[in-house]
């Protein structure tokens, strides 16, 4: 391990506490060491979370487990080593072996993870989540599993009521086997958020905020545990880069307030 087991266990416990607190946990997703250090230095940042899409893109891979697991583990390990904050990693669907992938992530300092169900048959998805929980126990930490259901992401043209019912069923099944939270990505309206919180209990639902999402303050009032931003933070950074390049190529200046190099 990259640090003493007791220190890693303390980080896992701290991350779990941040999820269960009444104050909503916001994690501004990072993808490399410099983005991790930049976000970690901002007052109010209490934990970091990686974005698998962003890490893959930064290394030249398409999203969707196209990046070799060894490269993903190395990337999240560098991020974990760059901060004293607890780090949760987006490990997609576990790269064919969620239990072993999480074991390897723990070995490089990761204390929580998103694991996608990709709408596999429910029994198979539950087995995935059980393998992750078992890996954390075997490594002696209270690993924070943010169990992701893709019910909304893969909804297509299905009846929204059926999609929401699927998310409820799957989330409750993952919580029953030890998941810390249920991550339901998608553009969720207040009805969906309220239904999910009522089904899972307060501080058990994680969401992603995208353009048009409910405000963090309202999500906190509704009992949501965690907000993440996925690849959108990298897109914001790249938009700023592109806009600056246009300015510079048009005889412009570097913007005032540019952060110094770390």
N, C-alpha and C positions, 0 to 999 in steps of 0.2 A: 504493500500500500504506500501511497505517497505521504501519508502522515500516520501518527499513532492511532490505533483502533479507537481509543477513548475519545480522541479529538474528532474523529470522523463520526462516531456515535453521537457526540454532542451536537454536531452540525445537523445530523439527521433529525434529532429531537427538536432542535431550534426550528428547522424547516417545517416540521409537522405542526409545531405550535403556531407558526405564522399562518398556516392554513386554517386552524381552528379558532383563531382570534376573531372577535366581532369586527375588527377593522379589516377591510378588504386588503388582500395581498396583491399588489401590482408588480408584475415582473416584466421589465422592458427587455425583450429578447436580444441576445447577443450571438455572435458567430465566430469571433476570434479573440485573441488576447487583447488587442487594442480596443475593440468595442467593449469587451468585458471590463477593462480597467476604467474606461470612460464612464460607463454606467455605474460601476461600483463606487466611483468618487462623488457621485451626485447625492447630496443629502436626501435622506428618505429612502434610499435603496437598502433593502434588508435581505434580499436574496437575488440570485441571478438564475436565468433560465436560457438555455440555448434554443435555437430554431434549426431543425434539421435541414429544411429547405435552404436556409441562408448559408449554413456550413457547406452543404453540397454545392451550391452555386459558387461560393468563394473558391472552391477547389476544382471547379470545372465539370461537375456532375449534374445531371437532371435529378429532380426530386423523385422520391419513390423507391428508396433502398437501392439506388444505382451506385451510391458511394460504397466502397468496400467497408465492411464493419471495422477493420483494423484502422482505416483512416478516420472514421467517425470517432472511435474510442480515443485515438491519439488527439484529435481536435478538442474533444470535450475535456480530456485530461489536461491539456495546456491551459484551457480556460480555468479549470478548477485550481490549478497550481498558481494562477495569477492573482488570486483573491483569497481573503479570509472569510468571505461570505459563503453560506451554503449554496450549492449549485445543483439545479435540476436539469437533466438533459432530455432533449427530445430524441428518443431512440426509435422513432417510427414504429414498425410492428415487431421489432426485436431481431430483425435480420436472420430469420429462420430459426432462432433459438433464443427466445426472450430471457430465459433464466440465465444462460451462459453470458449473453450480452450484458445483462445487468450486473452479473458477478464481475465481469471485466471492467465495467464502468465504475463500480464501487472501488475496485483496485486502483483506479487513477483519481479517486477523490470525489466521485459523484454520489450524492445522497438522496436523489429523487429522480423520477423519470416519467415522461409521457410514453405510454404504449398504446398503439392504435389497434382497434378490433377489426378495422377494414370490412365490417359487416360480415365477418365469417359466421358460420353456424354458431349459435350461442354457446353450445357446449365446448366447442374448440376455443372460442374467445375467452371463456371462463378459465379454461386450462392454461391459456397464456398468462392470464393475470395471476393465477395461483403459482405458476412457475416463478414469476417475478417476486412475489411475496416470499416464497421459499428461499430464493437466492439471498434476499436481504437478511432473513433470519439466519441462514447459514453463515453469513459474513458478520453476524453479531450486531447489526444495526436495525433501527426502526425505519426501513427504507420507505420513502414517500412515493407511493404509486398514484399518479394522476392518470387514472384509467380512461382512455379516450374511446368514445363511441362515435362512429362516422355516420350515424343515422341521418343527420341533416346534410352532411357533406355529400353523401351518396343518395340523397332523397330522390333526385330526378323529378318526375312529374307525379309522384305518389301523393295521396291524400295527406295533407299536413297533420291531420289528427292521427293517422296511422304512424307517421314518422315520429311524432312526439311520443306516442305509446311505445314504440320500439326503443327510443332513447331511455324512457323510464324503466322498461323491463331490463334492458341491458345494464344500465347504471346500477340498479338495485342488486343485480346479480354480482357485479364486480365489487360493490361495497360488502356484500355478504361474505366474500372470500378474503377480505382484508384490504381492499383498496382504500387509500386515504381520501381520495376525491374522485369525482367523475368529471371528465373533461368533455364538454359537448360543443365542439366548434360549429360555427354557422352564424348567420345573422338572425339572432333570436329576438323576438318581440317580448313585451312584458308578460303576456299570457304564457308563453313558453317558459320563460325564466321562472315565473311564479309556480307553474306546474311542476317543474323539475325540482325546485327547492322544497316544495311540499312533499314530493316523493322521496327525496334523498335525505331531507333534514337540513337545517341551517348550517352554513359553512361546509357544505359537502360538494357543491357545484363549482366547477371551473369553466370559464368562458373565454373566448377570444374576442377582443374588440376590433372591429373593422369599421371603415367608414359607414356611418348610419347606425352604429350600435348605441345601446343605452349608455348614459353617462356613468362613470365609476361611482359617483355618489348615489345614484339611484340603484345600481346593482348592489351596493353595500346595504342600502335600506331593505332590499328584497332578500338578503341573506346569502348572497354569493360569496364564496370563499376567495376566489382568485381570478384575476384578469391577466391574460397574456396578450401579446401582439404578433406572435408568429413572425413570418417573413416581412411584415409591413414595416418594421423598424429598419431593416436593411434597405427596403424600397425608399423610405424617407431619406436615408443617408445617400443613396444613389441619385435620388432626385436633386438633392442639394448639390452633389458633385456635378451633375449635368448642368444645373443652372449656373454654378460658378464657372464652369468651363465656357459656357456661352458668353458670360460676362467678360472673362479674360480674353477670349478670342476676338471680342468686339472692343478691344482697347480699354477694358475695365480694370478694376482693382480687386485685390482680395478683400473679402468682407470684413468690416470691423467686428471685433469680438471673436475672431477665429481662435479656437483653442490652441494652446501651445503644444508642441510635441511632448509626449510622455517619455 
